Amino acid sequence: MTSLRDSMHRGGTGPRPCWSRSGPAGAMCSAEGVIRVMSEITFDRDRVIYFLRDADAGERRGLYAMADAVRSECAGGGIHLRALLNISNCCDRACLYCGLRAGNENIARYRLDRKQIVDAAGRAAREGYGTIVMQSGEDPVLTTEFISSIIREIVSRHDMAVTLSLGERPRDVLRQWYDDGASRYLLKHETSDPALYARLHPGMSFGTRMEMLSTLKEIGYQAGSGVMIGLPGQTWESLAGDIMLFRDLDIDMIGCGPYIANPHTPLGSTAEKEAGQVTADEQTVLTVTALNRLVTRDTHIAATTATKTLYSGGGLYRALRSGANVVMPDVTPAPYREQYLIYPGKEPVDGIAGAAELRAELIKQTGLEIAGGRGDRARCHS
């Protein structure tokens, strides 16, 4: 396979590629030049596997630079901030990797009431957030009408998009919430390998997950999905399949962060690395971020909390210069914020008290602006 370095600098004559010079990835690469070269490269499954598993350091720097340029050209130049509100950590599922799983007695369960949720959304709106993301475990106590009433109140009071991440729900319920004013829905598929999915999600069906993602698109939602990078049993081939699935399903929002083992889960307490499985190092996470950008172009891509937690020294900022364009500060009221423990050591950004400081630090560390408004997906025609 022709390397990216060869594709972008054939023959060894002329100026060196921009990413071989000093400075952060993408800082010296013109969007026009990188987009032109990118048009000559097909990111099919084999090429995606190559970059995930075999590319050298120079090729990866080039990949990050390309992704940064495509982000600027196709997803706007700024960072979108989404206010994340974890409304319940109760869950009736038993996913092997998740700290919220039913049966885990090592966390204090909580469920916000209607007033707490509406008030938190109001605080987020006053801080300038254009989106509120209401997330929970798969909690059957959060009824259709309970969520409907909250959606209606938020959209009647505030000019902000409502994103839901409440697990698998029937089509009629999803339709009801969409009609009430929710416009986005996040449902991570975690892996595109049906056998691995079945192993990690007892009693759940990969086919059902795929069907719901399609249903969300049919209803009119902007649909989000994502995977964990470095899950025990995940291979480079299956991770490449995840990236291609984002494109094939025309996913509007992507969240891919490193797997962090939770010792209070079956997977975290017993699993050992399998031969040939994906590593959850920063290089892999940045490569996945960049490939997601290059394959989908105008999809919104999050720099995840797990990326910030696991990689000290600016992993979040590096993700934002490698194709990501979304950060999700946590606006869950204390003390509940600390109780939403999918994995240990979580370092959420305080989205209310630390909002101004966060914006200033993001601008300082990345050189990017903070985007305003709702931040809906805009199609790229470049």
VEXDREN-2710 file (C-alpha; in Angstrom, 1 decimal):
% VEXDREN-2710
k/r/px/py/pz
1/MET/0.0/0.0/0.0
2/THR/1.2/3.5/-0.9
3/SER/2.0/5.3/2.3
4/LEU/0.4/8.6/3.2
5/ARG/3.9/10.1/3.2
6/ASP/4.4/8.9/-0.4
7/SER/0.9/10.0/-1.4
8/MET/1.5/13.6/-0.2
9/HIS/5.2/14.0/-1.1
10/ARG/6.0/11.8/-4.1
11/GLY/9.5/11.7/-5.5
12/GLY/11.3/13.4/-2.6
13/THR/11.6/16.7/-4.3
14/GLY/10.1/20.1/-3.4
15/PRO/9.3/21.3/0.1
16/ARG/8.9/18.9/3.0
17/PRO/5.3/18.0/4.0
18/CYS/4.0/20.5/6.5
19/TRP/3.7/17.9/9.4
20/SER/7.4/17.1/9.2
21/ARG/8.2/20.6/10.4
22/SER/8.1/21.9/14.0
23/GLY/4.9/22.9/15.6
24/PRO/1.6/21.2/16.6
25/ALA/-0.1/18.9/14.1
26/GLY/-1.9/20.9/11.5
27/ALA/-0.6/24.2/12.6
28/MET/1.4/24.8/9.3
29/CYS/-0.8/22.9/6.9
30/SER/-3.1/24.9/4.7
31/ALA/-6.7/23.5/4.6
32/GLU/-6.7/24.0/0.8
33/GLY/-3.6/22.0/0.2
34/VAL/-4.5/19.2/2.5
35/ILE/-8.0/18.9/1.1
36/ARG/-6.6/18.8/-2.4
37/VAL/-4.2/15.9/-1.4
38/MET/-7.0/14.1/0.5
39/SER/-9.1/14.1/-2.6
40/GLU/-6.5/11.7/-4.1
41/ILE/-6.8/9.2/-1.2
42/THR/-9.5/6.7/-0.7
43/PHE/-10.1/5.8/2.9
44/ASP/-11.5/2.3/2.4
45/ARG/-11.4/-0.4/5.1
46/ASP/-7.9/-1.7/4.2
47/ARG/-6.4/1.8/4.4
48/VAL/-8.1/2.5/7.7
49/ILE/-6.7/-0.8/9.1
50/TYR/-3.2/0.3/7.8
51/PHE/-3.3/3.6/9.7
52/LEU/-4.7/2.0/12.8
53/ARG/-2.1/-0.8/13.0
54/ASP/0.9/-0.1/10.8
55/ALA/1.4/3.6/10.1
56/ASP/4.6/5.2/11.3
57/ALA/4.9/8.3/13.4
58/GLY/5.3/10.6/10.4
59/GLU/2.3/9.2/8.6
60/ARG/0.2/9.6/11.8
61/ARG/1.3/13.2/12.1
62/GLY/0.1/13.7/8.5
63/LEU/-3.1/12.0/9.3
64/TYR/-3.8/14.3/12.2
65/ALA/-2.9/17.3/10.1
66/MET/-5.3/16.2/7.4
67/ALA/-8.1/15.6/9.9
68/ASP/-7.5/19.0/11.5
69/ALA/-7.8/20.7/8.0
70/VAL/-11.0/18.8/7.2
71/ARG/-12.5/19.7/10.5
72/SER/-11.8/23.4/9.8
73/GLU/-13.2/23.1/6.2
74/CYS/-16.2/20.9/6.8
75/ALA/-17.2/21.2/10.4
76/GLY/-16.6/24.9/11.1
77/GLY/-13.5/26.3/12.7
78/GLY/-14.7/26.3/16.3
79/ILE/-15.2/24.0/19.3
80/HIS/-18.8/23.2/20.2
81/LEU/-19.6/22.9/23.9
82/ARG/-22.4/20.6/24.9
83/ALA/-23.8/20.7/28.5
84/LEU/-23.9/17.1/29.8
85/LEU/-26.5/16.4/32.4
86/ASN/-26.5/12.9/33.9
87/ILE/-30.0/12.6/35.2
88/SER/-29.8/9.0/36.6
89/ASN/-27.2/6.4/37.2
90/CYS/-29.8/3.6/37.6
91/CYS/-29.7/0.9/35.0
92/ASP/-31.4/-2.4/34.5
93/ARG/-28.8/-3.7/32.0
94/ALA/-25.8/-5.9/32.9
95/CYS/-23.2/-4.8/30.4
96/LEU/-19.9/-6.4/31.5
97/TYR/-17.8/-3.2/31.3
98/CYS/-20.0/-0.6/32.8
99/GLY/-19.9/0.7/36.3
100/LEU/-23.7/1.6/36.2
101/ARG/-24.6/-2.0/35.5
102/ALA/-27.4/-3.6/37.5
103/GLY/-26.0/-5.5/40.4
104/ASN/-23.1/-3.2/41.1
105/GLU/-23.5/-2.4/44.8
106/ASN/-20.4/-0.2/44.9
107/ILE/-22.0/3.0/43.8
108/ALA/-24.7/5.2/45.4
109/ARG/-27.7/5.3/43.0
110/TYR/-29.5/8.5/42.3
111/ARG/-32.2/9.9/40.0
112/LEU/-32.8/13.6/39.5
113/ASP/-36.3/14.9/39.9
114/ARG/-38.1/17.1/37.3
115/LYS/-37.2/20.4/39.0
116/GLN/-33.5/19.5/39.4
117/ILE/-33.3/18.6/35.7
118/VAL/-35.1/21.8/34.5
119/ASP/-33.1/24.0/36.8
120/ALA/-29.8/22.5/35.6
121/ALA/-30.8/23.0/32.0
122/GLY/-31.6/26.7/32.9
123/ARG/-28.2/27.2/34.4
124/ALA/-26.6/25.7/31.3
125/ALA/-28.6/28.0/29.1
126/ARG/-27.5/31.1/31.1
127/GLU/-23.9/30.0/30.8
128/GLY/-24.3/30.2/27.0
129/TYR/-24.6/26.5/26.1
130/GLY/-26.6/25.8/22.9
131/THR/-27.2/22.2/23.7
132/ILE/-28.3/20.2/26.8
133/VAL/-27.5/16.4/26.7
134/MET/-29.7/14.5/29.1
135/GLN/-28.0/11.1/29.8
136/SER/-28.8/8.2/32.0
137/GLY/-28.5/4.5/32.4
138/GLU/-31.4/2.4/31.0
139/ASP/-33.7/3.4/33.8
140/PRO/-37.3/2.3/33.4
141/VAL/-38.5/4.7/36.0
142/LEU/-37.8/7.5/33.5
143/THR/-41.1/7.2/31.8
144/THR/-42.1/8.5/28.4
145/GLU/-44.3/11.3/29.9
146/PHE/-41.7/12.3/32.5
147/ILE/-39.1/12.9/29.8
148/SER/-41.7/14.5/27.5
149/SER/-42.7/17.1/30.0
150/ILE/-39.0/18.0/30.6
151/ILE/-38.3/18.4/26.9
152/ARG/-41.3/20.6/26.4
153/GLU/-40.4/22.8/29.3
154/ILE/-36.8/23.2/28.2
155/VAL/-37.5/24.1/24.6
156/SER/-40.3/26.5/25.6
157/ARG/-37.9/28.4/28.0
158/HIS/-34.6/28.3/26.2
159/ASP/-33.2/28.5/22.7
160/MET/-31.2/25.3/23.0
161/ALA/-31.1/21.9/21.4
162/VAL/-32.1/18.9/23.4
163/THR/-30.0/15.7/23.0
164/LEU/-31.1/12.5/24.7
165/SER/-29.0/9.5/25.6
166/LEU/-31.4/7.2/27.5
167/GLY/-30.7/3.8/26.0
168/GLU/-32.9/1.6/23.8
169/ARG/-36.5/2.8/23.6
170/PRO/-39.5/1.8/21.3
171/ARG/-40.1/3.7/18.1
172/ASP/-43.3/5.3/19.3
173/VAL/-41.5/6.7/22.4
174/LEU/-38.7/8.1/20.2
175/ARG/-41.2/9.6/17.9
176/GLN/-43.0/11.2/20.9
177/TRP/-39.8/12.8/22.3
178/TYR/-38.9/14.1/18.8
179/ASP/-42.3/15.7/18.4
180/ASP/-41.9/17.2/21.9
181/GLY/-38.7/19.0/20.7
182/ALA/-35.7/16.7/21.2
183/SER/-33.6/16.8/18.0
184/ARG/-30.6/14.5/18.8
185/TYR/-30.2/11.1/20.3
186/LEU/-26.9/9.3/21.3
187/LEU/-26.8/5.5/21.3
188/LYS/-23.3/4.0/21.2
189/HIS/-23.0/0.6/19.6
190/GLU/-19.6/0.0/21.4
191/THR/-18.5/-2.5/18.8
192/SER/-19.5/-3.5/15.3
193/ASP/-18.5/-7.2/15.9
194/PRO/-21.8/-9.0/16.6
195/ALA/-20.1/-11.8/18.5
196/LEU/-18.1/-9.4/20.8
197/TYR/-21.3/-7.3/21.2
198/ALA/-23.2/-10.4/22.4
199/ARG/-20.4/-11.3/24.8
200/LEU/-20.3/-7.9/26.4
201/HIS/-24.1/-7.2/26.5
202/PRO/-26.0/-10.2/28.1
203/GLY/-29.6/-10.3/26.9
204/MET/-29.1/-7.6/24.3
205/SER/-29.0/-7.8/20.5
206/PHE/-26.6/-6.2/18.1
207/GLY/-29.4/-6.2/15.5
208/THR/-31.7/-4.3/17.8
209/ARG/-29.0/-1.7/18.3
210/MET/-28.5/-1.2/14.6
211/GLU/-32.3/-1.1/14.0
212/MET/-32.7/1.6/16.6
213/LEU/-29.9/3.7/15.0
214/SER/-31.7/3.4/11.7
215/THR/-35.0/4.3/13.3
216/LEU/-33.6/7.5/14.8
217/LYS/-32.5/8.6/11.4
218/GLU/-35.8/7.8/9.9
219/ILE/-37.7/9.8/12.5
220/GLY/-35.5/12.8/11.8
221/TYR/-33.1/12.8/14.8
222/GLN/-29.4/13.7/14.4
223/ALA/-28.1/10.3/15.6
224/GLY/-25.0/9.8/17.6
225/SER/-23.0/6.6/18.2
226/GLY/-19.5/5.5/19.3
227/VAL/-17.3/2.8/20.6
228/MET/-14.7/2.2/23.3
229/ILE/-11.1/1.9/22.1
230/GLY/-9.2/-1.0/23.6
231/LEU/-12.1/-3.2/24.8
232/PRO/-10.9/-6.7/25.6
233/GLY/-11.6/-8.8/22.5
234/GLN/-11.5/-5.8/20.1
235/THR/-9.3/-6.3/17.1
236/TRP/-7.9/-3.8/14.6
237/GLU/-10.2/-5.2/12.0
238/SER/-13.3/-4.7/14.1
239/LEU/-12.3/-1.2/15.1
240/ALA/-11.9/-0.4/11.4
241/GLY/-15.4/-1.8/10.9
242/ASP/-16.6/0.6/13.6
243/ILE/-15.2/3.6/11.7
244/MET/-16.7/2.5/8.4
245/LEU/-20.1/1.9/10.1
246/PHE/-20.2/5.5/11.2
247/ARG/-20.0/6.5/7.5
248/ASP/-22.4/3.8/6.3
249/LEU/-25.1/4.8/8.8
250/ASP/-24.4/8.5/8.2
251/ILE/-24.0/9.1/11.9
252/ASP/-24.2/12.7/12.9
253/MET/-22.3/12.6/16.2
254/ILE/-19.4/10.4/17.2
255/GLY/-17.9/9.7/20.6
256/CYS/-14.9/7.3/20.8
257/GLY/-12.7/7.2/23.9
258/PRO/-10.3/4.8/25.5
259/TYR/-11.7/1.8/27.5
260/ILE/-10.9/2.3/31.2
261/ALA/-11.4/-0.9/33.3
262/ASN/-13.8/-0.7/36.2
263/PRO/-12.7/-3.2/38.9
264/HIS/-16.4/-3.5/40.0
265/THR/-17.4/-5.0/36.7
266/PRO/-16.9/-8.6/35.4
267/LEU/-14.8/-7.3/32.5
268/GLY/-12.6/-5.0/34.6
269/SER/-12.0/-7.5/37.3
270/THR/-11.1/-10.6/35.2
271/ALA/-10.3/-9.7/31.6
272/GLU/-6.7/-10.0/30.3
273/LYS/-5.5/-8.6/27.0
274/GLU/-6.0/-11.0/24.2
275/ALA/-3.5/-11.5/21.4
276/GLY/-3.8/-9.0/18.6
277/GLN/-6.3/-6.8/20.4
278/VAL/-6.4/-3.0/20.1
279/THR/-4.4/-0.9/22.6
280/ALA/-6.0/2.0/24.4
281/ASP/-3.0/4.3/24.1
282/GLU/-3.2/8.0/23.1
283/GLN/-1.8/7.4/19.7
284/THR/-4.6/4.9/18.9
285/VAL/-7.2/7.3/20.2
286/LEU/-5.9/10.2/18.2
287/THR/-5.7/8.0/15.1
288/VAL/-9.3/6.9/15.5
289/THR/-10.4/10.5/16.0
290/ALA/-8.6/11.5/12.8
291/LEU/-9.9/8.6/10.7
292/ASN/-13.4/9.3/11.9
293/ARG/-13.1/12.9/10.7
294/LEU/-11.6/11.9/7.3
295/VAL/-14.2/9.2/6.7
296/THR/-17.2/11.2/7.7
297/ARG/-15.9/14.7/7.1
298/ASP/-18.7/16.9/8.6
299/THR/-19.9/14.7/11.5
300/HIS/-19.5/16.2/15.0
301/ILE/-16.8/14.4/16.9
302/ALA/-16.3/14.6/20.7
303/ALA/-13.0/14.8/22.5
304/THR/-14.2/12.6/25.4
305/THR/-13.9/12.8/29.1
306/ALA/-12.1/9.5/29.1
307/THR/-9.4/10.9/26.9
308/LYS/-8.9/13.7/29.4
309/THR/-8.9/11.3/32.3
310/LEU/-6.4/8.8/30.9
311/TYR/-3.9/11.0/29.1
312/SER/-2.4/13.7/31.2
313/GLY/-0.6/16.7/29.7
314/GLY/-3.2/17.7/27.1
315/GLY/-4.8/14.6/25.5
316/LEU/-8.1/16.5/25.2
317/TYR/-6.4/19.4/23.4
318/ARG/-4.5/17.1/21.0
319/ALA/-7.8/15.4/20.1
320/LEU/-9.2/18.8/19.2
321/ARG/-6.4/19.3/16.7
322/SER/-6.7/15.8/15.3
323/GLY/-10.3/16.1/14.0
324/ALA/-12.5/16.4/17.1
325/ASN/-14.7/19.5/17.5
326/VAL/-16.9/18.9/20.5
327/VAL/-16.3/19.0/24.3
328/MET/-19.0/18.0/26.8
329/PRO/-18.6/19.8/30.1
330/ASP/-20.6/18.2/33.0
331/VAL/-23.4/20.3/34.4
332/THR/-24.8/17.6/36.7
333/PRO/-25.4/19.1/40.2
334/ALA/-23.1/18.1/43.0
335/PRO/-22.9/15.6/44.6
336/TYR/-24.5/13.6/41.8
337/ARG/-21.7/14.4/39.4
338/GLU/-19.2/12.2/41.3
339/GLN/-21.8/9.3/41.4
340/TYR/-22.1/8.8/37.7
341/LEU/-19.1/6.3/37.7
342/ILE/-19.0/4.3/34.5
343/TYR/-15.2/3.9/35.2
344/PRO/-13.0/5.0/38.1
345/GLY/-10.9/8.2/38.2
346/LYS/-13.3/10.1/36.0
347/GLU/-12.3/13.8/35.7
348/PRO/-15.4/15.7/34.5
349/VAL/-15.1/19.3/33.7
350/ASP/-17.3/21.5/35.9
351/GLY/-19.5/23.0/33.2
352/ILE/-21.0/25.7/35.4
353/ALA/-18.5/27.0/38.0
354/GLY/-15.6/26.4/35.6
355/ALA/-17.3/27.5/32.3
356/ALA/-15.4/30.7/31.8
357/GLU/-12.0/29.1/32.7
358/LEU/-12.7/26.2/30.4
359/ARG/-13.4/28.4/27.4
360/ALA/-10.3/30.4/28.0
361/GLU/-8.1/27.3/28.4
362/LEU/-9.5/25.7/25.3
363/ILE/-8.8/28.8/23.2
364/LYS/-5.3/29.1/24.7
365/GLN/-4.3/25.4/24.3
366/THR/-5.8/24.8/20.8
367/GLY/-5.8/28.2/19.1
368/LEU/-9.4/27.6/18.1
369/GLU/-12.5/29.7/18.8
370/ILE/-15.6/28.6/20.8
371/ALA/-18.5/28.1/18.4
372/GLY/-21.9/29.6/19.3
373/GLY/-25.5/28.5/18.7
374/ARG/-27.1/25.1/18.7
375/GLY/-24.3/23.5/16.7
376/ASP/-26.4/21.3/14.4
377/ARG/-24.6/19.3/11.8
378/ALA/-24.0/21.2/8.5
379/ARG/-23.3/19.2/5.4
380/CYS/-19.9/19.7/3.7
381/HIS/-19.8/20.1/0.0
382/SER/-16.0/20.5/-0.4
END
